[in-house]
């Protein structure tokens, strides 16, 4: 029979153990953290002492403690009974038969999962505002992902078995893989040697017809004898390479547009080097987005164009349209926003990195000049899904000596880009921190006080249901900011997989609703699900906005803007 004294003593031990692990989790992601911390997170996570005042709900604490002791006791008793057969862990990291066949390994996995559940439950029991709770939960998740027994050779029976079967060759190959990844600056997620930009990714035929220090403008060769009179311009995110929209012929949104009869142009961002370290948000709007719009009109001879902005490219395009509207200009006939934020009220998991202290730190570091390295940015996004995008490859590449299979999307994901410090810090403060873009007249860009409410054109807004970078509620919020006729569509899957979903593959589904109530939850309650790709819905929406059909051009560019080099151009090939 357990006495009150014993309960009190075990509760104290339990709280001390968890407090120690919390401290380790918090310190791992503070500025100046040890090298083991996620490199892209170190400049944004709050100091560990900012979490010192975290309090726990006593009733939930007692409930978690009792559940933990019950599970730990059952696990220990089962380990002492040679005849007992424990159910194998359901976590896929421990799903291999090697884990269940080795009693020591199975106990290590099972005890890890018991402790992990207690820590996760404890994170959910934290008292405080939503941001504090989210930060605690994130730090605990990172700590748990890093300390899994599957990450250590001494505790991973799969890696040990492979080492014996290969007579140590897997360990030698793993060391070789580790040295290779250290030299390239990131963990290999795919066999990068298989891919080459312009050879087997980014292969849609076209030519660069303009370039400046910010971007190259690419025009693509028509695939139809006639094209719509209104050309189409795509503005991709500058935090990634544009060829996510042109990976392979069968999943290329760019090729799909061309095949639908649209005269298609793409803004290909330059990968910034030290010569661009002082460039600002205004520079990217005025000398890139707005100039690309004007060039597309000039080269095509069209009065106005249709345009698309993807992710940060959508925020940039929306800002550019607001600047043009403030000047009394309307060169864009319709706009499409793909997984893009204009209203930054709901930024999902990224919100945990943003507060006054973190933004001020970045402003002091690079607000007047400098570069945010692409490797740091890439690490940040990878650690948003640490088991899938970090530790999975650590185990496979280094402990097992495997070469990850070729995958075009993961090759693109590893092809990082730098950002100019002034551009980046303006973006952090004015969107994520202060959400000024939706406040009329609060921002001055390119000399104009901007108001998104002046962008009164047909708008197609797409959001992905499981997007962890642009939450579906954040994507939907644009419907309440922009005037004019709007259509909102939700696709299945995440930030990239939801967008890159060609109709020919007949995968996933999408949802539509003709009305736009104040919240996404209300919209979803009345939405209709359709099998297949949202691309077909978008194409049908875009067609009547594209104008009449005219003979396709036989050459790239114009007399003034002649072809400079074949697509995809030099800029996209520059490494960070």
N, C-alpha and C positions, 0 to 999 in steps of 0.2 A: 504494500500500500504506500503510495507516495504521500509524504507529509507536506504541509504548507511550507516548511523550511526548505525541503528538497526542491519543491516547485520554484520557490524564490531564488534558490541558488542556481538552478538550471536556467531560469529566466535571465539571471544576471550574466551567466556564461554565454547564453545565446545572444543577448544584446551586445556583449563585448565582442563576440566573434563577428557579428554582422557589422557592428560599428567599424571594426578594423578593416573589413572588406570594403565598406563604403568609402572610408578614407583613402584606401588604395585606388578605388575606382575614380574618385574625384581628382586625386592628385595626378593620375595618369593623363588627364586631359586639361590640365592647367597650363598657362603660359610658362615656358621654361621647363616643361616636363621632361622626364627622362626620355632617352632615344626610343624606348619601346612604345611611346605614345604615338597615336595616329598623327603623322606629320602635318596633314592639312588642317587638323583641328586645333593645334596648339595655340594659334594666334587668336582664336575666337572663343574658346570655352572660358568660363569665368574662373577666377582663382579658387582653389580648394577652400579657402577660408570663407568664401561667399556662401558655402553650403554648411558652415559650422552651426548655423541656427536652425537646421532642419529638425522638425519634431515629428513624432509618430503618434498615431491614434492608439492609446493604451489598449482599448478593447480589441482592435485589429491585431495589435502586437501580441496579445495573449493568444488570440485565435491562431495566428501564424506559428507561434511558439509551440502550441499543443500539436498542431498538425505536423510540424517538423519533427518533434520528438517521437511522435507515433510512427512516422515513415522511417526515420533513422533507426528506431528500435527494431522495426520489422525487417529492415534491410540487414541489420547486424545479426539478428537471430537467424535469418535465412542463410547468411554466410557461414554460421557455425554448424549448420546441419548439412552434412555431406550428401544426404539423400534428397534434400530439398531442391526443387527446380524452380528457379525464378524466371518470370517472364522476361524475355530480352527487351532492352530499352527500345522504345519506338522512334527515338530521334534518329534521323537518317545518318548522322555522323557515326553512329554505333550499330548500324543495321547489318553490317557484314557478319557472316558466321564466325569469323575469327574472334570477334568480341564475345560472343556467347560461348564459344568453345574454351575460352581461357577464363577460369574463375576469378583470377586477380583482375584481369581487364574488365570483366563484366561488373565486378564490385566497384572498380574505379569509375566506370561509366554511370552506374546506378547511383552511387553516392554523389557524384558530380551533379546529376539531374535533381536529386533531392535538395542539395544545397542551392542549386540554381533556382529552383521553384521558390524556396524560402526567400532568397534575395529579391527575386522578381516581385513576389507578393509584398515584401517589405517596401520596395520602391513604390508600389501602388498605395501603400498605407501612409505615405508621407503627407503631413498636413502642410498646406501652403497654397500659393497661387498656381495656376495651371503651368506656367513656365518653369517654376521651381520643380514641380512634380515631373514634368517632361525631361528636365535636365538630369534629375536623379535617375529616372528610368533609363535614359540614354547612356549615362555613365555606367550604370550597373550592367546594361546589355553589352557594352563594349568590354567590360571586365570579364563577364562570363564567357563571351565569345573567345577572348584571348586565352583564358585559363582552362579551356576544354582539354581533357586528357588526350583527345585525338590529335592535338597540336604538338605532342611531345613523343619523340621516338621511344623513350623508355616506357611509355604507357600505351603506345599504339600497336596492337598485335598485328594489324594488317601490314604496317610498314616493316615490322620485325620479320613477319613471314616472308615478305617479298625480298628482304635483305638476305635471308637464308637461301631462298630459292634461286636467287641470282648470284649467290656467292659474293655478296657485297657490292655488286655492280650497280644496284639501285641507289646505294648510298653514295657511291662515287659520282653517279649521274646527278643525284640530288645536289651534291656540293657544286658540281659544274653549273647546274641551273641557278643555284643561289648566287654564285659569282657573276654569272651573266646578268641576272636581274639587278644585282647591286650596281653593276656598271651602267645599265640602261636607266636605272633610277625608278623602276616600278616592277611590281610582281607581274609576271607574264600570265595573262588570262587565256591566251590563245597562241597558236604557233604563228608568230608574226612574220616569220620568214616566208610564209606561203603567199602573203598579200603584198601588193604594190599599187599605190594610188596611180590611177591612169592605165594600169595594165589589167587588173581583175577586180578592182573597185573604182567607182567614179568613172565609168566607161561610156556613158551616154555621149554621143558625138556632138561636138560644138567647138566654139572658139572664144578666146578672151578678146573683147572688143574695146575695153578701156581698163586702165589701171591708174591708181594713185598710191600714196603711201598707206592708205587704209584698206583698200579692197581692189579686187579685180571684178569686172562685170563680165559674166559668161553668157553668150547667146547660144542656144542649142539648135541643131539642124532639124528642120521640120520633118515629120514622118508621114505627113498627109499633103495632098496636092493643094489644098486650101487651108488657111488658118483663120481664126477669128481676128477681127480687126483690132480688138483691144488686147495688147500683149499682157503677159503675166510675169510679175517679178516676185521671186522668193527671197526673203530676208531670214537667213538661218541664225542660230545663236552664235555669238562671237566667242563663247566659252568652249565651243567645239568646232570641228571641221564640218563644212557644209555637206560632205558626201554621205552623211547619215540619210540624206534624201536621195542618194544615188548609189546605193551599195552594189547591188547586182541588177541586171536587166529585169529580172522577174519580181523584184521588190522595190524598184526605184519609183518614188513619187514624181521625180522630175521626168523620167521617161513616160510615165503614165499621163502626165499633163501634155507632153509633146504629142503622144499618140492620140489624145482627145482633140487635137487640133489647135492647141494654144501655142502661140509664139512665146517661148519661154526664156526668161532671163534669170540668172541667179547671182546674188552678191556673195562673192567668195572673200572672206575676211583675211587680211594679212595676219600672220602669227607674229605678234609684237616682239621686237628686240629692244636693246637699250636706246636706240634712236627714237623710240616711241614712248619712253617712260614718263613723259610729261603730258600725254594726250588725255583729254577730258571727255566727259559725257557729251558736251556740246560739240566737240570735234567729231565724235562718232555719229551724231545726229546730222550735223550740217554738211560734213565732208564725206559722209558715207551714205547713210540712208536716204537723205533728201537728194543728194547728187545722183544716186542710183535710180531714183524715181524719175528725175529729170532726164537722165541719159536714156532710160528705157522709152520714154515718150519721144525724145528727139530722134533716136535711131529708128523707131518704128513709124514715126510720123503720126502717131495717134494723139488725139486730144487729151485722153486720159487712159489710165491703165487699171488692171486689177492686181492686187498685191496680197502676199501672205507673210506673216511673221510667226516663227516657231520659237517657243520658249523665250529666252531673253531677246531673241530677234523680234518677238511680238511686242515686248515692252519698248524696244527701240523704235519699231515701226509705229506703234501707237503714239509715242512721243513726237516722232517726225510728223505724223499727220496732224497732231495738235498744233505744232509750230506752223505748219502750212496753213491750217485753218485760221490761226491768229493773224496771218498775213493776208487773209482773204483769198487764199488759193485752194483749189480743189482738184488736184491732178490725179487723184485715185478714185475710181468709180465704185469699187467694192473692196472689202478687206476681209481676210480670213486670219483668225488667231488660233494657232494650235498649241495646246498646253502652255498657255502664256498667262502671266499675271499683269493686270493693270491696277486692280485693287489688291493691296498687300495685307489685308486684314487677316487672311488665313494663309499662312505660308508653310503649314505642316511642320515636319521635323526640323527644317532649316531655322525655324524661329528660335530654337534653343541656343543657337550660336550668336544671336543678335541682341545686344543691349547697348546702352550708352557707353559703358566701359570698353566693351569689345570693339565697337566702331571707332571710338576715340583712339584706341591703341593702333588700329590700322591706319587712321588718319595721321597719327604721329609718325608711323613707320613709313608710309608711302603716299600720303595725301598730296605732297608737293612734287613727287617724282619717285620712280621706282617701278618694279614689275612684280606682280603676283605670279609666281612660277606655276606653270601648268601642272607640274608634278604635285604641288601642294593642293591645287584645286581638284585634281583627279583623285588624290588620296581622300580628301574630304567626302566626295561623292561615293567612293568605294566603301568607306567606313559607315555610310548610312545603312548598308546591308553587309555587315562584316563577315558573317558566315558564308554567304554566297559569293562575295566579290573580293575577299581577302583570304581568310583562313582555309577555305576550300582549296585554293591554289597553293598556299603554303604547304599544306599536307601533301597534295598531289605532286607538286613540282620538286619539293626538297626532301620530304620524308620518304616518298615512294619513287622518286627519280623519274617521274612521268613527264611527257611533253603534252600540254593540253591540246585538244583537237582544234583544227582551224575553224574559226567562226568569224564571219565578216563584221558582225555588230560589235563583238568584243575587241576586234582589231581597231575599229573606229574608236571605241571607248578608251583605248589606251593611247590614242594619238592626240596628246594633250596640247593645249594652247595657253600662252601667257596672256595676261591682261595688264594694261597700264594702270599704275597705282591711283592716279587722280580719277580715272574713269571708274575704277572699282569702288573707291571710297565714296564717291558721289552716289553711286548706285546703292551701296549699303545704307547710307544715311537717309537718302530721300525716298527710297522705296521701302525696303524691309524695316527700317527703324521708325521712320516718321510718316510713311504712307502718304506723301504729299502729292503724288501724281493724280489722285482722284479729287484733290481739293482745288477748285477753280481759282486761278490766279496766285496760288502759293508758290509755284515754281516759275523761274525765268530760264528759258532754254533758247539758245541762239538769239538772245535779245528780245524774246517774246514771252509775255505772261501767258501760260498755256491753260487750256480748259478742254478736257476730253469730251465735254458735253457739246463741243462745236463740231465733232467728227460725225456728221449726220449723213452717213452713207450705208448701203446694205452691208451687213456684217454676218459672217459665219464664225461661230465660236465652237471649238472642239475641246473637250476635256476627257482624260482617261480615268476610268473608275478607280483603279488601284495605284494612281500616280502618287509617289511619295515625295516628289520634288515640287510639282504644282498640284496641290490637292484639288480634287474635283470641285469642292466648294469654292476654292479660290478661282478656278477657271470660270465657274458659273457666275461669279460675282461681276464679271465684265458685262453681263447682260443688264445689270442694274445701273451701270455707269454710262454706257454708250447710248445715244439716242438713235433714231432711225429704225429701219426694219431689221430685225435680228433673227437668227436661227441658232439654237444651241443643240449640239449632239454630243452624247456621251458614248465612248467606246470602251470595250472590255480591255483588261490588262493594264500595263503601266505606262510610264512616261515615254518610252521609246517603242516598246512592242505594240502598244495600243495605236500609235501613230503609223508605224510601218506595217501595214496590214493590207496588202494588195487584194483586190477582189478575186483574182484568179485562184488564190489559195483557199478561198471560202472558209476562212477561219474566224473564230470568235463571233461577236455580235455587237450591235450598237443600239442605242435607245434614242427616240425622238419624242418631242411633245411640241405642239403648235403654240402653246401658251408659255409665258415666262413669268411665273409667280416670284415673289421676293426671295425665296430660298431654294437651294438645290433640292432639299428634302421634299418640299412641296412639288417641285418640278418632277422629281422621280416618281412620286406617288401617282402621277397621271401619265407617266411616260409609257411608250410602247416599245417592246424589244423586237429587233429584226435580226435574223441570222446573217452572217457575212460581214463585209467591210463597209465602214462609213464612207470610204472613198466614192462609192457609187452615189450615195446621197449627196455628197459634196459636189460631184461632177454635174448632177442634175440641177443643183442650186446655181452653180456657176455658169452653166451654158447660156441661159437667157441674158446674163449680165455681160457676156463677152462680145456682143455686137454681131454684125453680119460677117459672113465669110468672104475672104479675099484671097487671091493667088498667093501661095507661099513664097517667101523671098528665096532667091536662088543663091544669094551670097550672104555672108555674115556682116553685121554692122552697117555702116553707111559710108558715104564719101569722106566724111570728117573722121569717123571712128572705124577704122579698118581692123581686120583681124590681126592680133598681135602674136598669138600662139595658140595651139590646139588646147581644148579643154582636157583636163581640169585646171590647167595653168600652173604656174610656179608657186603661187602663194600657199595653196593648199598642201603642197609637198614639204614646206618648211617645218622642221621639227622644233619643239619648244626648247 
